[in-house]
Amino acid sequence: MSAPAPQVWPTLRARDARALVDFYVAAFGFTETVVYAGDDGVIQHAELAWPPGGGIMLGQEREGSDGGAWPLRPGTFGGYAVTRDAAHTDEVYARAIAAGATPVSAPYDTDYGSHDCSVRDPEGNHWSFGTYPGHPLTR
């Protein structure tokens, strides 16, 4: 098995990394690919794959563990994940709300042809899901 092609992988910190990993798997449909925990069981690094491609990395906020170099506090992340199609957007939204996410925008169609929704996870991070894959690269 080979590593995936280079991609952008957003990163975030969590107050309770284990609970947030479990939420992302159950509510959004991420796949837990690897988790590294310390001797105390606290998740230092986790990788979650987004089935259509890409993923996120996260770890537990730990007092003094990064020397203050990590600029974002838990609950300050925002991300957009591209869904397979409109039905997938609706599915993610319904599953997220059922799992306890806070609704921000129920599924809707945009004027640029996307089908989007957005929620806040239990730690306050803002997540948008939709069918817009980005504008094609032009050179």
Secondary structure, DSSP 8 states (H G I E B T S, - for coil): ----------EEEESSHHHHHHHIIIII--EEEEEEE-TTS-EEEEEEE-TTS-EEEEEE--TTSSTT-----TT--EEEEE-SSHHHHHHHHHHHHHTT-EEEEEEEE-TTS-EEEEEE-TT--EEEEES--------
